Amino acid sequence: MSKPGVLAMIRNIINEFRGYGMKEFDAIQAKKTELKAVMAELEIRRKEERAQQEATTLNALRATVNEMKRVDEQVDQQAKAMKAMFDEMQRATQEMMEEKMKQQQHMARKVARQ
C-alpha cells in the first residue's frame, strides 16, 4: 500500500469514528450541567435554612434578654420597696424609742417630785 493510500485509509477511519460517542458525551455534559444547577439550588436552600435558623435563634435570644430585663426591673422595684419598708420600720422604731424615752423621763420626773 502506498503512502497516500494509507493516509486516505486513516482519514476514512478517523472520519467514520469522528462522531462516535458525541451523543453520549453531550448527554453527560447536559447531565453535568443539570447536576450543577441542582447543587446550586440545594446550596441556596441550605443557606436560606441556615439564615432562618439563625433568625429564629436571634429572636429567641432577644426574647430571653427582654425577659431578663423585665425580671431585673421587677427585682429593682422590689429592692426599692423593701428599702422603703426598712426605712419606715427604722423611723417607726426610732419614734417608739423616743416616745419610750420621753415616758421614762416623765416617770423619772414624777418619781423625783414625790
Phi and psi restraints in degrees (range 20) as a CNS / XPLOR table:
assign (resid 1 and name C) (resid 2 and name N)
       (resid 2 and name CA) (resid 2 and name C) 1.0 -84.3 20.0 2
assign (resid 2 and name N) (resid 2 and name CA)
       (resid 2 and name C) (resid 3 and name N) 1.0 165.0 20.0 2
assign (resid 2 and name C) (resid 3 and name N)
       (resid 3 and name CA) (resid 3 and name C) 1.0 -58.7 20.0 2
assign (resid 3 and name N) (resid 3 and name CA)
       (resid 3 and name C) (resid 4 and name N) 1.0 -48.2 20.0 2
assign (resid 3 and name C) (resid 4 and name N)
       (resid 4 and name CA) (resid 4 and name C) 1.0 -62.5 20.0 2
assign (resid 4 and name N) (resid 4 and name CA)
       (resid 4 and name C) (resid 5 and name N) 1.0 -33.1 20.0 2
assign (resid 4 and name C) (resid 5 and name N)
       (resid 5 and name CA) (resid 5 and name C) 1.0 -66.7 20.0 2
assign (resid 5 and name N) (resid 5 and name CA)
       (resid 5 and name C) (resid 6 and name N) 1.0 -41.7 20.0 2
assign (resid 5 and name C) (resid 6 and name N)
       (resid 6 and name CA) (resid 6 and name C) 1.0 -65.8 20.0 2
assign (resid 6 and name N) (resid 6 and name CA)
       (resid 6 and name C) (resid 7 and name N) 1.0 -43.1 20.0 2
assign (resid 6 and name C) (resid 7 and name N)
       (resid 7 and name CA) (resid 7 and name C) 1.0 -63.6 20.0 2
assign (resid 7 and name N) (resid 7 and name CA)
       (resid 7 and name C) (resid 8 and name N) 1.0 -39.8 20.0 2
assign (resid 7 and name C) (resid 8 and name N)
       (resid 8 and name CA) (resid 8 and name C) 1.0 -65.4 20.0 2
assign (resid 8 and name N) (resid 8 and name CA)
       (resid 8 and name C) (resid 9 and name N) 1.0 -39.8 20.0 2
assign (resid 8 and name C) (resid 9 and name N)
       (resid 9 and name CA) (resid 9 and name C) 1.0 -65.5 20.0 2
assign (resid 9 and name N) (resid 9 and name CA)
       (resid 9 and name C) (resid 10 and name N) 1.0 -42.4 20.0 2
assign (resid 9 and name C) (resid 10 and name N)
       (resid 10 and name CA) (resid 10 and name C) 1.0 -64.1 20.0 2
assign (resid 10 and name N) (resid 10 and name CA)
       (resid 10 and name C) (resid 11 and name N) 1.0 -42.1 20.0 2
assign (resid 10 and name C) (resid 11 and name N)
       (resid 11 and name CA) (resid 11 and name C) 1.0 -61.1 20.0 2
assign (resid 11 and name N) (resid 11 and name CA)
       (resid 11 and name C) (resid 12 and name N) 1.0 -41.3 20.0 2
assign (resid 11 and name C) (resid 12 and name N)
       (resid 12 and name CA) (resid 12 and name C) 1.0 -64.1 20.0 2
assign (resid 12 and name N) (resid 12 and name CA)
       (resid 12 and name C) (resid 13 and name N) 1.0 -41.9 20.0 2
assign (resid 12 and name C) (resid 13 and name N)
       (resid 13 and name CA) (resid 13 and name C) 1.0 -64.8 20.0 2
assign (resid 13 and name N) (resid 13 and name CA)
       (resid 13 and name C) (resid 14 and name N) 1.0 -45.2 20.0 2
assign (resid 13 and name C) (resid 14 and name N)
       (resid 14 and name CA) (resid 14 and name C) 1.0 -61.0 20.0 2
assign (resid 14 and name N) (resid 14 and name CA)
       (resid 14 and name C) (resid 15 and name N) 1.0 -46.5 20.0 2
assign (resid 14 and name C) (resid 15 and name N)
       (resid 15 and name CA) (resid 15 and name C) 1.0 -62.9 20.0 2
assign (resid 15 and name N) (resid 15 and name CA)
       (resid 15 and name C) (resid 16 and name N) 1.0 -36.8 20.0 2
assign (resid 15 and name C) (resid 16 and name N)
       (resid 16 and name CA) (resid 16 and name C) 1.0 -65.1 20.0 2
assign (resid 16 and name N) (resid 16 and name CA)
       (resid 16 and name C) (resid 17 and name N) 1.0 -39.4 20.0 2
assign (resid 16 and name C) (resid 17 and name N)
       (resid 17 and name CA) (resid 17 and name C) 1.0 -100.4 20.0 2
assign (resid 17 and name N) (resid 17 and name CA)
       (resid 17 and name C) (resid 18 and name N) 1.0 4.3 20.0 2
assign (resid 17 and name C) (resid 18 and name N)
       (resid 18 and name CA) (resid 18 and name C) 1.0 -58.4 20.0 2
assign (resid 18 and name N) (resid 18 and name CA)
       (resid 18 and name C) (resid 19 and name N) 1.0 -45.8 20.0 2
assign (resid 18 and name C) (resid 19 and name N)
       (resid 19 and name CA) (resid 19 and name C) 1.0 -86.0 20.0 2
assign (resid 19 and name N) (resid 19 and name CA)
       (resid 19 and name C) (resid 20 and name N) 1.0 -3.8 20.0 2
assign (resid 19 and name C) (resid 20 and name N)
       (resid 20 and name CA) (resid 20 and name C) 1.0 -63.7 20.0 2
assign (resid 20 and name N) (resid 20 and name CA)
       (resid 20 and name C) (resid 21 and name N) 1.0 124.8 20.0 2
assign (resid 20 and name C) (resid 21 and name N)
       (resid 21 and name CA) (resid 21 and name C) 1.0 87.2 20.0 2
assign (resid 21 and name N) (resid 21 and name CA)
       (resid 21 and name C) (resid 22 and name N) 1.0 -4.6 20.0 2
assign (resid 21 and name C) (resid 22 and name N)
       (resid 22 and name CA) (resid 22 and name C) 1.0 -67.0 20.0 2
assign (resid 22 and name N) (resid 22 and name CA)
       (resid 22 and name C) (resid 23 and name N) 1.0 -39.4 20.0 2
assign (resid 22 and name C) (resid 23 and name N)
       (resid 23 and name CA) (resid 23 and name C) 1.0 -60.9 20.0 2
assign (resid 23 and name N) (resid 23 and name CA)
       (resid 23 and name C) (resid 24 and name N) 1.0 -46.0 20.0 2
assign (resid 23 and name C) (resid 24 and name N)
       (resid 24 and name CA) (resid 24 and name C) 1.0 -63.9 20.0 2
assign (resid 24 and name N) (resid 24 and name CA)
       (resid 24 and name C) (resid 25 and name N) 1.0 -42.3 20.0 2
assign (resid 24 and name C) (resid 25 and name N)
       (resid 25 and name CA) (resid 25 and name C) 1.0 -63.5 20.0 2
assign (resid 25 and name N) (resid 25 and name CA)
       (resid 25 and name C) (resid 26 and name N) 1.0 -44.4 20.0 2
assign (resid 25 and name C) (resid 26 and name N)
       (resid 26 and name CA) (resid 26 and name C) 1.0 -62.5 20.0 2
assign (resid 26 and name N) (resid 26 and name CA)
       (resid 26 and name C) (resid 27 and name N) 1.0 -40.0 20.0 2
assign (resid 26 and name C) (resid 27 and name N)
       (resid 27 and name CA) (resid 27 and name C) 1.0 -63.5 20.0 2
assign (resid 27 and name N) (resid 27 and name CA)
       (resid 27 and name C) (resid 28 and name N) 1.0 -41.4 20.0 2
assign (resid 27 and name C) (resid 28 and name N)
       (resid 28 and name CA) (resid 28 and name C) 1.0 -64.4 20.0 2
assign (resid 28 and name N) (resid 28 and name CA)
       (resid 28 and name C) (resid 29 and name N) 1.0 -42.9 20.0 2
assign (resid 28 and name C) (resid 29 and name N)
       (resid 29 and name CA) (resid 29 and name C) 1.0 -62.4 20.0 2
assign (resid 29 and name N) (resid 29 and name CA)
       (resid 29 and name C) (resid 30 and name N) 1.0 -41.4 20.0 2
assign (resid 29 and name C) (resid 30 and name N)
       (resid 30 and name CA) (resid 30 and name C) 1.0 -63.6 20.0 2
assign (resid 30 and name N) (resid 30 and name CA)
       (resid 30 and name C) (resid 31 and name N) 1.0 -43.4 20.0 2
assign (resid 30 and name C) (resid 31 and name N)
       (resid 31 and name CA) (resid 31 and name C) 1.0 -63.1 20.0 2
assign (resid 31 and name N) (resid 31 and name CA)
       (resid 31 and name C) (resid 32 and name N) 1.0 -40.3 20.0 2
assign (resid 31 and name C) (resid 32 and name N)
       (resid 32 and name CA) (resid 32 and name C) 1.0 -61.8 20.0 2
assign (resid 32 and name N) (resid 32 and name CA)
       (resid 32 and name C) (resid 33 and name N) 1.0 -44.3 20.0 2
assign (resid 32 and name C) (resid 33 and name N)
       (resid 33 and name CA) (resid 33 and name C) 1.0 -63.4 20.0 2
assign (resid 33 and name N) (resid 33 and name CA)
       (resid 33 and name C) (resid 34 and name N) 1.0 -42.3 20.0 2
assign (resid 33 and name C) (resid 34 and name N)
       (resid 34 and name CA) (resid 34 and name C) 1.0 -62.4 20.0 2
assign (resid 34 and name N) (resid 34 and name CA)
       (resid 34 and name C) (resid 35 and name N) 1.0 -44.2 20.0 2
assign (resid 34 and name C) (resid 35 and name N)
       (resid 35 and name CA) (resid 35 and name C) 1.0 -63.8 20.0 2
assign (resid 35 and name N) (resid 35 and name CA)
       (resid 35 and name C) (resid 36 and name N) 1.0 -38.3 20.0 2
assign (resid 35 and name C) (resid 36 and name N)
       (resid 36 and name CA) (resid 36 and name C) 1.0 -62.1 20.0 2
assign (resid 36 and name N) (resid 36 and name CA)
       (resid 36 and name C) (resid 37 and name N) 1.0 -40.5 20.0 2
assign (resid 36 and name C) (resid 37 and name N)
       (resid 37 and name CA) (resid 37 and name C) 1.0 -65.2 20.0 2
assign (resid 37 and name N) (resid 37 and name CA)
       (resid 37 and name C) (resid 38 and name N) 1.0 -42.5 20.0 2
assign (resid 37 and name C) (resid 38 and name N)
       (resid 38 and name CA) (resid 38 and name C) 1.0 -63.6 20.0 2
assign (resid 38 and name N) (resid 38 and name CA)
       (resid 38 and name C) (resid 39 and name N) 1.0 -43.0 20.0 2
assign (resid 38 and name C) (resid 39 and name N)
       (resid 39 and name CA) (resid 39 and name C) 1.0 -62.7 20.0 2
assign (resid 39 and name N) (resid 39 and name CA)
       (resid 39 and name C) (resid 40 and name N) 1.0 -40.8 20.0 2
assign (resid 39 and name C) (resid 40 and name N)
       (resid 40 and name CA) (resid 40 and name C) 1.0 -63.6 20.0 2
assign (resid 40 and name N) (resid 40 and name CA)
       (resid 40 and name C) (resid 41 and name N) 1.0 -42.1 20.0 2
assign (resid 40 and name C) (resid 41 and name N)
       (resid 41 and name CA) (resid 41 and name C) 1.0 -62.9 20.0 2
assign (resid 41 and name N) (resid 41 and name CA)
       (resid 41 and name C) (resid 42 and name N) 1.0 -43.1 20.0 2
assign (resid 41 and name C) (resid 42 and name N)
       (resid 42 and name CA) (resid 42 and name C) 1.0 -63.3 20.0 2
assign (resid 42 and name N) (resid 42 and name CA)
       (resid 42 and name C) (resid 43 and name N) 1.0 -39.1 20.0 2
assign (resid 42 and name C) (resid 43 and name N)
       (resid 43 and name CA) (resid 43 and name C) 1.0 -64.6 20.0 2
assign (resid 43 and name N) (resid 43 and name CA)
       (resid 43 and name C) (resid 44 and name N) 1.0 -41.3 20.0 2
assign (resid 43 and name C) (resid 44 and name N)
       (resid 44 and name CA) (resid 44 and name C) 1.0 -62.8 20.0 2
assign (resid 44 and name N) (resid 44 and name CA)
       (resid 44 and name C) (resid 45 and name N) 1.0 -45.4 20.0 2
assign (resid 44 and name C) (resid 45 and name N)
       (resid 45 and name CA) (resid 45 and name C) 1.0 -61.1 20.0 2
assign (resid 45 and name N) (resid 45 and name CA)
       (resid 45 and name C) (resid 46 and name N) 1.0 -42.3 20.0 2
assign (resid 45 and name C) (resid 46 and name N)
       (resid 46 and name CA) (resid 46 and name C) 1.0 -61.6 20.0 2
assign (resid 46 and name N) (resid 46 and name CA)
       (resid 46 and name C) (resid 47 and name N) 1.0 -43.2 20.0 2
assign (resid 46 and name C) (resid 47 and name N)
       (resid 47 and name CA) (resid 47 and name C) 1.0 -65.9 20.0 2
assign (resid 47 and name N) (resid 47 and name CA)
       (resid 47 and name C) (resid 48 and name N) 1.0 -39.1 20.0 2
assign (resid 47 and name C) (resid 48 and name N)
       (resid 48 and name CA) (resid 48 and name C) 1.0 -64.6 20.0 2
assign (resid 48 and name N) (resid 48 and name CA)
       (resid 48 and name C) (resid 49 and name N) 1.0 -43.1 20.0 2
assign (resid 48 and name C) (resid 49 and name N)
       (resid 49 and name CA) (resid 49 and name C) 1.0 -63.2 20.0 2
assign (resid 49 and name N) (resid 49 and name CA)
       (resid 49 and name C) (resid 50 and name N) 1.0 -42.4 20.0 2
assign (resid 49 and name C) (resid 50 and name N)
       (resid 50 and name CA) (resid 50 and name C) 1.0 -64.2 20.0 2
assign (resid 50 and name N) (resid 50 and name CA)
       (resid 50 and name C) (resid 51 and name N) 1.0 -41.9 20.0 2
assign (resid 50 and name C) (resid 51 and name N)
       (resid 51 and name CA) (resid 51 and name C) 1.0 -62.6 20.0 2
assign (resid 51 and name N) (resid 51 and name CA)
       (resid 51 and name C) (resid 52 and name N) 1.0 -39.6 20.0 2
assign (resid 51 and name C) (resid 52 and name N)
       (resid 52 and name CA) (resid 52 and name C) 1.0 -64.9 20.0 2
assign (resid 52 and name N) (resid 52 and name CA)
       (resid 52 and name C) (resid 53 and name N) 1.0 -43.1 20.0 2
assign (resid 52 and name C) (resid 53 and name N)
       (resid 53 and name CA) (resid 53 and name C) 1.0 -62.9 20.0 2
assign (resid 53 and name N) (resid 53 and name CA)
       (resid 53 and name C) (resid 54 and name N) 1.0 -42.3 20.0 2
assign (resid 53 and name C) (resid 54 and name N)
       (resid 54 and name CA) (resid 54 and name C) 1.0 -65.2 20.0 2
assign (resid 54 and name N) (resid 54 and name CA)
       (resid 54 and name C) (resid 55 and name N) 1.0 -39.0 20.0 2
assign (resid 54 and name C) (resid 55 and name N)
       (resid 55 and name CA) (resid 55 and name C) 1.0 -64.3 20.0 2
assign (resid 55 and name N) (resid 55 and name CA)
       (resid 55 and name C) (resid 56 and name N) 1.0 -41.7 20.0 2
assign (resid 55 and name C) (resid 56 and name N)
       (resid 56 and name CA) (resid 56 and name C) 1.0 -63.1 20.0 2
assign (resid 56 and name N) (resid 56 and name CA)
       (resid 56 and name C) (resid 57 and name N) 1.0 -44.5 20.0 2
assign (resid 56 and name C) (resid 57 and name N)
       (resid 57 and name CA) (resid 57 and name C) 1.0 -62.5 20.0 2
assign (resid 57 and name N) (resid 57 and name CA)
       (resid 57 and name C) (resid 58 and name N) 1.0 -43.8 20.0 2
assign (resid 57 and name C) (resid 58 and name N)
       (resid 58 and name CA) (resid 58 and name C) 1.0 -62.2 20.0 2
assign (resid 58 and name N) (resid 58 and name CA)
       (resid 58 and name C) (resid 59 and name N) 1.0 -42.6 20.0 2
assign (resid 58 and name C) (resid 59 and name N)
       (resid 59 and name CA) (resid 59 and name C) 1.0 -63.4 20.0 2
assign (resid 59 and name N) (resid 59 and name CA)
       (resid 59 and name C) (resid 60 and name N) 1.0 -40.3 20.0 2
assign (resid 59 and name C) (resid 60 and name N)
       (resid 60 and name CA) (resid 60 and name C) 1.0 -64.0 20.0 2
assign (resid 60 and name N) (resid 60 and name CA)
       (resid 60 and name C) (resid 61 and name N) 1.0 -41.2 20.0 2
assign (resid 60 and name C) (resid 61 and name N)
       (resid 61 and name CA) (resid 61 and name C) 1.0 -65.2 20.0 2
assign (resid 61 and name N) (resid 61 and name CA)
       (resid 61 and name C) (resid 62 and name N) 1.0 -40.7 20.0 2
assign (resid 61 and name C) (resid 62 and name N)
       (resid 62 and name CA) (resid 62 and name C) 1.0 -61.8 20.0 2
assign (resid 62 and name N) (resid 62 and name CA)
       (resid 62 and name C) (resid 63 and name N) 1.0 -43.3 20.0 2
assign (resid 62 and name C) (resid 63 and name N)
       (resid 63 and name CA) (resid 63 and name C) 1.0 -61.6 20.0 2
assign (resid 63 and name N) (resid 63 and name CA)
       (resid 63 and name C) (resid 64 and name N) 1.0 -41.2 20.0 2
assign (resid 63 and name C) (resid 64 and name N)
       (resid 64 and name CA) (resid 64 and name C) 1.0 -63.9 20.0 2
assign (resid 64 and name N) (resid 64 and name CA)
       (resid 64 and name C) (resid 65 and name N) 1.0 -44.3 20.0 2
assign (resid 64 and name C) (resid 65 and name N)
       (resid 65 and name CA) (resid 65 and name C) 1.0 -63.1 20.0 2
assign (resid 65 and name N) (resid 65 and name CA)
       (resid 65 and name C) (resid 66 and name N) 1.0 -42.9 20.0 2
assign (resid 65 and name C) (resid 66 and name N)
       (resid 66 and name CA) (resid 66 and name C) 1.0 -63.0 20.0 2
assign (resid 66 and name N) (resid 66 and name CA)
       (resid 66 and name C) (resid 67 and name N) 1.0 -40.6 20.0 2
assign (resid 66 and name C) (resid 67 and name N)
       (resid 67 and name CA) (resid 67 and name C) 1.0 -63.8 20.0 2
assign (resid 67 and name N) (resid 67 and name CA)
       (resid 67 and name C) (resid 68 and name N) 1.0 -41.7 20.0 2
assign (resid 67 and name C) (resid 68 and name N)
       (resid 68 and name CA) (resid 68 and name C) 1.0 -63.7 20.0 2
assign (resid 68 and name N) (resid 68 and name CA)
       (resid 68 and name C) (resid 69 and name N) 1.0 -39.6 20.0 2
assign (resid 68 and name C) (resid 69 and name N)
       (resid 69 and name CA) (resid 69 and name C) 1.0 -63.2 20.0 2
assign (resid 69 and name N) (resid 69 and name CA)
       (resid 69 and name C) (resid 70 and name N) 1.0 -42.3 20.0 2
assign (resid 69 and name C) (resid 70 and name N)
       (resid 70 and name CA) (resid 70 and name C) 1.0 -62.0 20.0 2
assign (resid 70 and name N) (resid 70 and name CA)
       (resid 70 and name C) (resid 71 and name N) 1.0 -45.3 20.0 2
assign (resid 70 and name C) (resid 71 and name N)
       (resid 71 and name CA) (resid 71 and name C) 1.0 -64.5 20.0 2
assign (resid 71 and name N) (resid 71 and name CA)
       (resid 71 and name C) (resid 72 and name N) 1.0 -40.5 20.0 2
assign (resid 71 and name C) (resid 72 and name N)
       (resid 72 and name CA) (resid 72 and name C) 1.0 -61.8 20.0 2
assign (resid 72 and name N) (resid 72 and name CA)
       (resid 72 and name C) (resid 73 and name N) 1.0 -41.6 20.0 2
assign (resid 72 and name C) (resid 73 and name N)
       (resid 73 and name CA) (resid 73 and name C) 1.0 -64.4 20.0 2
assign (resid 73 and name N) (resid 73 and name CA)
       (resid 73 and name C) (resid 74 and name N) 1.0 -40.6 20.0 2
assign (resid 73 and name C) (resid 74 and name N)
       (resid 74 and name CA) (resid 74 and name C) 1.0 -62.8 20.0 2
assign (resid 74 and name N) (resid 74 and name CA)
       (resid 74 and name C) (resid 75 and name N) 1.0 -43.0 20.0 2
assign (resid 74 and name C) (resid 75 and name N)
       (resid 75 and name CA) (resid 75 and name C) 1.0 -63.0 20.0 2
assign (resid 75 and name N) (resid 75 and name CA)
       (resid 75 and name C) (resid 76 and name N) 1.0 -42.2 20.0 2
assign (resid 75 and name C) (resid 76 and name N)
       (resid 76 and name CA) (resid 76 and name C) 1.0 -61.2 20.0 2
assign (resid 76 and name N) (resid 76 and name CA)
       (resid 76 and name C) (resid 77 and name N) 1.0 -43.7 20.0 2
assign (resid 76 and name C) (resid 77 and name N)
       (resid 77 and name CA) (resid 77 and name C) 1.0 -63.1 20.0 2
assign (resid 77 and name N) (resid 77 and name CA)
       (resid 77 and name C) (resid 78 and name N) 1.0 -42.0 20.0 2
assign (resid 77 and name C) (resid 78 and name N)
       (resid 78 and name CA) (resid 78 and name C) 1.0 -65.0 20.0 2
assign (resid 78 and name N) (resid 78 and name CA)
       (resid 78 and name C) (resid 79 and name N) 1.0 -39.5 20.0 2
assign (resid 78 and name C) (resid 79 and name N)
       (resid 79 and name CA) (resid 79 and name C) 1.0 -64.1 20.0 2
assign (resid 79 and name N) (resid 79 and name CA)
       (resid 79 and name C) (resid 80 and name N) 1.0 -41.1 20.0 2
assign (resid 79 and name C) (resid 80 and name N)
       (resid 80 and name CA) (resid 80 and name C) 1.0 -64.7 20.0 2
assign (resid 80 and name N) (resid 80 and name CA)
       (resid 80 and name C) (resid 81 and name N) 1.0 -41.6 20.0 2
assign (resid 80 and name C) (resid 81 and name N)
       (resid 81 and name CA) (resid 81 and name C) 1.0 -63.8 20.0 2
assign (resid 81 and name N) (resid 81 and name CA)
       (resid 81 and name C) (resid 82 and name N) 1.0 -41.9 20.0 2
assign (resid 81 and name C) (resid 82 and name N)
       (resid 82 and name CA) (resid 82 and name C) 1.0 -66.2 20.0 2
assign (resid 82 and name N) (resid 82 and name CA)
       (resid 82 and name C) (resid 83 and name N) 1.0 -39.3 20.0 2
assign (resid 82 and name C) (resid 83 and name N)
       (resid 83 and name CA) (resid 83 and name C) 1.0 -63.9 20.0 2
assign (resid 83 and name N) (resid 83 and name CA)
       (resid 83 and name C) (resid 84 and name N) 1.0 -42.6 20.0 2
assign (resid 83 and name C) (resid 84 and name N)
       (resid 84 and name CA) (resid 84 and name C) 1.0 -62.9 20.0 2
assign (resid 84 and name N) (resid 84 and name CA)
       (resid 84 and name C) (resid 85 and name N) 1.0 -41.4 20.0 2
assign (resid 84 and name C) (resid 85 and name N)
       (resid 85 and name CA) (resid 85 and name C) 1.0 -63.6 20.0 2
assign (resid 85 and name N) (resid 85 and name CA)
       (resid 85 and name C) (resid 86 and name N) 1.0 -43.8 20.0 2
assign (resid 85 and name C) (resid 86 and name N)
       (resid 86 and name CA) (resid 86 and name C) 1.0 -62.0 20.0 2
assign (resid 86 and name N) (resid 86 and name CA)
       (resid 86 and name C) (resid 87 and name N) 1.0 -45.4 20.0 2
assign (resid 86 and name C) (resid 87 and name N)
       (resid 87 and name CA) (resid 87 and name C) 1.0 -60.9 20.0 2
assign (resid 87 and name N) (resid 87 and name CA)
       (resid 87 and name C) (resid 88 and name N) 1.0 -41.9 20.0 2
assign (resid 87 and name C) (resid 88 and name N)
       (resid 88 and name CA) (resid 88 and name C) 1.0 -64.0 20.0 2
assign (resid 88 and name N) (resid 88 and name CA)
       (resid 88 and name C) (resid 89 and name N) 1.0 -40.9 20.0 2
assign (resid 88 and name C) (resid 89 and name N)
       (resid 89 and name CA) (resid 89 and name C) 1.0 -64.8 20.0 2
assign (resid 89 and name N) (resid 89 and name CA)
       (resid 89 and name C) (resid 90 and name N) 1.0 -40.6 20.0 2
assign (resid 89 and name C) (resid 90 and name N)
       (resid 90 and name CA) (resid 90 and name C) 1.0 -63.6 20.0 2
assign (resid 90 and name N) (resid 90 and name CA)
       (resid 90 and name C) (resid 91 and name N) 1.0 -43.9 20.0 2
assign (resid 90 and name C) (resid 91 and name N)
       (resid 91 and name CA) (resid 91 and name C) 1.0 -63.1 20.0 2
assign (resid 91 and name N) (resid 91 and name CA)
       (resid 91 and name C) (resid 92 and name N) 1.0 -44.5 20.0 2
assign (resid 91 and name C) (resid 92 and name N)
       (resid 92 and name CA) (resid 92 and name C) 1.0 -64.7 20.0 2
assign (resid 92 and name N) (resid 92 and name CA)
       (resid 92 and name C) (resid 93 and name N) 1.0 -40.7 20.0 2
assign (resid 92 and name C) (resid 93 and name N)
       (resid 93 and name CA) (resid 93 and name C) 1.0 -62.9 20.0 2
assign (resid 93 and name N) (resid 93 and name CA)
       (resid 93 and name C) (resid 94 and name N) 1.0 -43.3 20.0 2
assign (resid 93 and name C) (resid 94 and name N)
       (resid 94 and name CA) (resid 94 and name C) 1.0 -61.7 20.0 2
assign (resid 94 and name N) (resid 94 and name CA)
       (resid 94 and name C) (resid 95 and name N) 1.0 -43.5 20.0 2
assign (resid 94 and name C) (resid 95 and name N)
       (resid 95 and name CA) (resid 95 and name C) 1.0 -62.2 20.0 2
assign (resid 95 and name N) (resid 95 and name CA)
       (resid 95 and name C) (resid 96 and name N) 1.0 -43.3 20.0 2
assign (resid 95 and name C) (resid 96 and name N)
       (resid 96 and name CA) (resid 96 and name C) 1.0 -62.4 20.0 2
assign (resid 96 and name N) (resid 96 and name CA)
       (resid 96 and name C) (resid 97 and name N) 1.0 -42.7 20.0 2
assign (resid 96 and name C) (resid 97 and name N)
       (resid 97 and name CA) (resid 97 and name C) 1.0 -64.7 20.0 2
assign (resid 97 and name N) (resid 97 and name CA)
       (resid 97 and name C) (resid 98 and name N) 1.0 -41.3 20.0 2
assign (resid 97 and name C) (resid 98 and name N)
       (resid 98 and name CA) (resid 98 and name C) 1.0 -64.8 20.0 2
assign (resid 98 and name N) (resid 98 and name CA)
       (resid 98 and name C) (resid 99 and name N) 1.0 -41.6 20.0 2
assign (resid 98 and name C) (resid 99 and name N)
       (resid 99 and name CA) (resid 99 and name C) 1.0 -63.0 20.0 2
assign (resid 99 and name N) (resid 99 and name CA)
       (resid 99 and name C) (resid 100 and name N) 1.0 -43.7 20.0 2
assign (resid 99 and name C) (resid 100 and name N)
       (resid 100 and name CA) (resid 100 and name C) 1.0 -62.0 20.0 2
assign (resid 100 and name N) (resid 100 and name CA)
       (resid 100 and name C) (resid 101 and name N) 1.0 -41.7 20.0 2
assign (resid 100 and name C) (resid 101 and name N)
       (resid 101 and name CA) (resid 101 and name C) 1.0 -62.7 20.0 2
assign (resid 101 and name N) (resid 101 and name CA)
       (resid 101 and name C) (resid 102 and name N) 1.0 -42.5 20.0 2
assign (resid 101 and name C) (resid 102 and name N)
       (resid 102 and name CA) (resid 102 and name C) 1.0 -62.3 20.0 2
assign (resid 102 and name N) (resid 102 and name CA)
       (resid 102 and name C) (resid 103 and name N) 1.0 -41.9 20.0 2
assign (resid 102 and name C) (resid 103 and name N)
       (resid 103 and name CA) (resid 103 and name C) 1.0 -62.9 20.0 2
assign (resid 103 and name N) (resid 103 and name CA)
       (resid 103 and name C) (resid 104 and name N) 1.0 -43.3 20.0 2
assign (resid 103 and name C) (resid 104 and name N)
       (resid 104 and name CA) (resid 104 and name C) 1.0 -65.1 20.0 2
assign (resid 104 and name N) (resid 104 and name CA)
       (resid 104 and name C) (resid 105 and name N) 1.0 -41.6 20.0 2
assign (resid 104 and name C) (resid 105 and name N)
       (resid 105 and name CA) (resid 105 and name C) 1.0 -63.8 20.0 2
assign (resid 105 and name N) (resid 105 and name CA)
       (resid 105 and name C) (resid 106 and name N) 1.0 -41.1 20.0 2
assign (resid 105 and name C) (resid 106 and name N)
       (resid 106 and name CA) (resid 106 and name C) 1.0 -62.8 20.0 2
assign (resid 106 and name N) (resid 106 and name CA)
       (resid 106 and name C) (resid 107 and name N) 1.0 -43.6 20.0 2
assign (resid 106 and name C) (resid 107 and name N)
       (resid 107 and name CA) (resid 107 and name C) 1.0 -63.3 20.0 2
assign (resid 107 and name N) (resid 107 and name CA)
       (resid 107 and name C) (resid 108 and name N) 1.0 -42.3 20.0 2
assign (resid 107 and name C) (resid 108 and name N)
       (resid 108 and name CA) (resid 108 and name C) 1.0 -63.3 20.0 2
assign (resid 108 and name N) (resid 108 and name CA)
       (resid 108 and name C) (resid 109 and name N) 1.0 -41.0 20.0 2
assign (resid 108 and name C) (resid 109 and name N)
       (resid 109 and name CA) (resid 109 and name C) 1.0 -65.6 20.0 2
assign (resid 109 and name N) (resid 109 and name CA)
       (resid 109 and name C) (resid 110 and name N) 1.0 -40.6 20.0 2
assign (resid 109 and name C) (resid 110 and name N)
       (resid 110 and name CA) (resid 110 and name C) 1.0 -61.4 20.0 2
assign (resid 110 and name N) (resid 110 and name CA)
       (resid 110 and name C) (resid 111 and name N) 1.0 -45.4 20.0 2
assign (resid 110 and name C) (resid 111 and name N)
       (resid 111 and name CA) (resid 111 and name C) 1.0 -65.4 20.0 2
assign (resid 111 and name N) (resid 111 and name CA)
       (resid 111 and name C) (resid 112 and name N) 1.0 -39.4 20.0 2
assign (resid 111 and name C) (resid 112 and name N)
       (resid 112 and name CA) (resid 112 and name C) 1.0 -67.2 20.0 2
assign (resid 112 and name N) (resid 112 and name CA)
       (resid 112 and name C) (resid 113 and name N) 1.0 -33.1 20.0 2
assign (resid 112 and name C) (resid 113 and name N)
       (resid 113 and name CA) (resid 113 and name C) 1.0 -73.3 20.0 2
assign (resid 113 and name N) (resid 113 and name CA)
       (resid 113 and name C) (resid 114 and name N) 1.0 -27.0 20.0 2
